[in-house]
């Protein structure tokens, strides 16, 4: 990981204002912010690691757990909420054996909830990788992730 | 009148504010309460809680914690507008707070409770607020303190304390926004963060979010002095029955100001530990058998009477015991045993400081005071790691940095303070002499010296110039491994300051050229005139609570109490008269010489008080051989240490909490130690044991003391520098020696008018570089340097008696640079073998960039890792101080 950071930091000067772009570059490379890399940022810009973590946690764009190969984003916007998004999330959690905001041990699935996917007419909906799944019911959960056996 | 400068009114009341004071501070000082949460007297205000708002003449609401009053200003603390703003804030805070006040550790001391009752907040008028009690699990990972974020008011005092006062930054605001909470890095448990468990945040927290695990209140408190490092913080020990149950900082102490480190605040459990020695032990057929005091003293007296001749007896006194204990042990050796064979553990730490500074300046102690640090202009820190070894002193350095001081750190390792340094010089270990002499050459070349000071107050300058002539700056760069421009920058920064203070400790002295290192620093300070004035000086920071006192008391083979030389006839006469006996005019043996002599069989009996040389001295196998070869060994300690195990007779001493006495800290400050509880079991204060033994051996006078105070009074009559160190003068405040009489207030700064040398002038010493004794080679390619860790003290007899301290830090890891670790294919945490010419030990590896390439670091606390099995016993030729800081080793994968 150290070599990766050497490469990432090569275009920066190590100023305090470099923290966010550095974190963004790291997320592009790894899909999330590994602890070790945040420590590298802390050393490089001379800001304590707890402060770097504080900065990162302010932005919803940053993740602290790795993404699975299949990334599931369940919409919790108003329309989806009233049509039972919470139940859908519970269903997916049960079926995939993963908690919201987490990833399965085999790194196959990760699950998170999002504010609004912008297609309220299709509620309740979710995005699986780049694909929108609409009008999901609890029965659909099994079908959507049919490859997964508990 | 001059400091009361600004006149203004609060609610029509005329108030005088001191210069620089804020409205809130002026109000509180005048007994006017303005609610506040995020204000803390030692921190920069942030004005974030909005509870301290006041209204000015223009009807604007301003924070009283951030704004200073102006002349004629009128502010009011209550108005409908203010109430509206402040009560809303208070109600929201209460609505979000877990209100189990009766069972909360902070009950009665809580700032939010105070605010809630001030505004008269009632459950009824909370109905229109949405309660949003969070449910964050309590972090109880740390053995001493716990975090309950459900009670946190987000004032940020803990974050600012940790960052600005400690320089640790273990915590910060995380998840800012609706879910803001204080978080460690990666939101992990506190124990896994870089928190140093000092508990400063617990003391500062206004509510019950950060509390100690043990919260019982004591039934009485005793003001005393901390027993750990040489800073000498003031503490209050809390006692319940016959047990010490708490320790807190004394907020009025001139140096510590209420601050403490993890050891001072939490590591007091050793006092009532069940493993304490409670009765004398006599070894019979290889096993210890409990004995009565009469029996034990009789046995000791009979045995010791046989070793009064020649050099067959020696004593090692203790840097942990009081001045009174130390004074009596050297008196016992000199009077009852007839020789000067008494030494203390300063031999293995600051003996080079004592020897070198006594020669150049006339006195081997810190020239200035610790309480000056925070006002410093420039601090030159070399060969010391205050963050780990002198935590509260390092807090004063952080205060100095906040006040704008410049900081130069010289250390091969990337120590914590280096992060805050204006300049960090990472020279090759053991090359200090060349580096410092290089700096002096640059100072002289660029004409930055204080020529007037050199001409009027120093001698031997020509000899120094001569030795500098041959010193080439390219050579300096080559030997030290530091770019010459960087050395120039350091030299300029140091020399261009009006006053610059040098602080150093064992990284300078524990070398086979330790005395030369100190000479070099002395030259540097003299050349720039940084001696004998405030905020400057040359300051060896002493490592143990009373190592200064132990030396002051004459527990050295060549001096009587107060550094009066045994060889001088007049001095000897004075002591002969006072002690009513003949005294030996010959210098005694130094500690390494004692060990050598014991191995040879010449030294036959030893009396070791409160020291654990088997653990703390280098090449410890050699020490064991020496002690085993003795006919008779007495060890006096509070625990059965590795050294005590080898004894024929063990006397149980009383700990610092069980006796009255005095400690002398690093800045020559003599402070009272007070008895908090009666000695545990049958143990006795050390001075009492020595007195009784002397009486058993036939001393009719001179040892019939009944109280520590009487011993102190005798010291005051014989050691001029301690002339005013009598208990009735030390009750309320401490004094720094030289303190010549009851009326004398002591001497915070040495060498102000004249140096205490024979000529009254300071002396320059010409120097040449000598490499360390054991250089790395193909077989042993790495350099091992040793040091201390914040969590433990010395051989960890006291600190490790508490399992909780071991939970924070147990085995001493080998700290190694990532590139070295990669070469050996090592993973962080794995066990490795560390091998030197003297033996091998096993320890876990810690991969860290604190260690530069080819240098490994180990602490020497753990009795399991036994670092000193492999360190080198190569000594400084003048003082016989071992080279703990440099030996060649090899690390092997297991």
Interface residues (C-beta under 8 A of the other chain):
Chain A: X2 X35 X38 X39 X43 X46 X48 X49 X50 X51 X52 X53 X54 X57 X58 X64
Chain B: X163 X169 X170 X171 X172 X173 X174 X175 X176 X177 X183 X184 X185 X186 X187 X193 X194 X419 X818 X849
